[in-house]
Amino acid sequence: MLLKLTAVSKRFGAVVAADAVDLHVAKGEALGIIGANGAGKSSLFNLVTGVMRPDSGSIEFEGRDVTRVAVRERCHAGIGRSFQIPRPFESLTVFENLMVAAEFGRLGRTGDAVAVCGGVLEATGLSAKANIVAGRLTLLDRKRLELARAMATQPNVLLLDEIAGGLTEAECHELVALIRSLHASGITIVWIEHIVHALLSVVSRLVVLEFGKKIADGEPHAVMNEPAVRRSYLGLEEVAS
Ligand SMILES: Nc1ncnc2c1ncn2[C@@H]1O[C@H](COP(=O)(O)OP(=O)(O)OP(=O)(O)O)[C@@H](O)[C@H]1O
């Protein structure tokens, strides 16, 4: 198992952001996570990346207990993440942004970082924009850069936090194609997304959170049809038969 959460809990006063969450992600998998606003999706990523420490429970990555390991060390171990709102260094070029990410990641300030960033530019369709400053990119290219920055840290698992938000349908289609190609190249993906049709075109397993609790986990279409999911996420009441 690449990533394994066991009974992970996190509270903020009366708010339960994670409620004894068990979650397994296998190498090469593409897993989707959905849940209403405030269900605890971003908190789960914060717990996995080390931004937050759980109150209880454990997190293993590639068989190693990383529950108390610092953010940068988890990044070096291969946990990469993109953020809901892309925040690149606006005045640096696309390539420079990737170099900063590569240096934060496991490559450090080495010659290999240049080669890796060149490969990431190509894989994310940004080669022609390498020398443009990030602040001048379109929203779709900012999303591409957000993915590329995560890829430049050379992750074994890529955590995507609502990366499709704000795009037009056509742009969303392009981003989905890019995520599919990254997954096809062998990277494990865990993707939180409100745009369910985009998510379902990539993932082969779906987890649903409600008030910090995992309420469903399985084949995406079967999960979407579970009564508890329809009630919680889609706000649909079952019609009495
Ligand atoms: N640092 C924090 N301090 C206090 N409460 C927090 C903190 N982080 C998250 N929370 C609370 O924990 C709950 C889960 O938040 P979280 O951001 O994980 O939800 P989410 O499912 O990602 O929501 P959204 O879809 O709106 O991004 C919310 O009630 C939120 O207000």
PDBQT file of the ligand as one rigid body, heavy atoms in Angstrom, charges set to zero:
ROOT
HETATM    1  N1  LIG A 301      -7.198  25.616  10.808  1.00  0.00    +0.000 N 
HETATM    2  C1  LIG A 301      -8.483  25.463  11.134  1.00  0.00    +0.000 A 
HETATM    3  N2  LIG A 301      -9.006  26.008  12.255  1.00  0.00    +0.000 NA
HETATM    4  C2  LIG A 301     -10.303  25.845  12.591  1.00  0.00    +0.000 A 
HETATM    5  N3  LIG A 301     -11.187  25.142  11.862  1.00  0.00    +0.000 NA
HETATM    6  C3  LIG A 301     -10.730  24.582  10.716  1.00  0.00    +0.000 A 
HETATM    7  C4  LIG A 301      -9.369  24.712  10.289  1.00  0.00    +0.000 A 
HETATM    8  N4  LIG A 301      -9.228  24.028   9.117  1.00  0.00    +0.000 NA
HETATM    9  C5  LIG A 301     -10.428  23.517   8.830  1.00  0.00    +0.000 A 
HETATM   10  N5  LIG A 301     -11.330  23.846   9.783  1.00  0.00    +0.000 N 
HETATM   11  C6  LIG A 301     -12.761  23.436   9.820  1.00  0.00    +0.000 C 
HETATM   12  O1  LIG A 301     -12.801  22.036   9.590  1.00  0.00    +0.000 OA
HETATM   13  C7  LIG A 301     -13.912  21.708   8.753  1.00  0.00    +0.000 C 
HETATM   14  C8  LIG A 301     -13.404  20.991   7.512  1.00  0.00    +0.000 C 
HETATM   15  O2  LIG A 301     -12.745  21.960   6.678  1.00  0.00    +0.000 OA
HETATM   16  P1  LIG A 301     -12.099  21.584   5.288  1.00  0.00    +0.000 P 
HETATM   17  O3  LIG A 301     -11.474  22.826   4.724  1.00  0.00    +0.000 OA
HETATM   18  O4  LIG A 301     -11.220  20.404   5.441  1.00  0.00    +0.000 OA
HETATM   19  O5  LIG A 301     -13.378  21.173   4.440  1.00  0.00    +0.000 OA
HETATM   20  P2  LIG A 301     -13.508  20.915   2.863  1.00  0.00    +0.000 P 
HETATM   21  O6  LIG A 301     -14.286  19.657   2.723  1.00  0.00    +0.000 OA
HETATM   22  O7  LIG A 301     -12.176  20.959   2.214  1.00  0.00    +0.000 OA
HETATM   23  O8  LIG A 301     -14.401  22.135   2.407  1.00  0.00    +0.000 OA
HETATM   24  P3  LIG A 301     -14.435  22.959   0.991  1.00  0.00    +0.000 P 
HETATM   25  O9  LIG A 301     -15.101  22.055   0.006  1.00  0.00    +0.000 OA
HETATM   26  O10 LIG A 301     -15.281  24.142   1.341  1.00  0.00    +0.000 OA
HETATM   27  O11 LIG A 301     -13.021  23.301   0.622  1.00  0.00    +0.000 OA
HETATM   28  C9  LIG A 301     -14.638  23.016   8.447  1.00  0.00    +0.000 C 
HETATM   29  O12 LIG A 301     -15.705  23.150   9.342  1.00  0.00    +0.000 OA
HETATM   30  C10 LIG A 301     -13.558  24.066   8.690  1.00  0.00    +0.000 C 
HETATM   31  O13 LIG A 301     -14.139  25.294   9.083  1.00  0.00    +0.000 OA
ENDROOT
TORSDOF 0
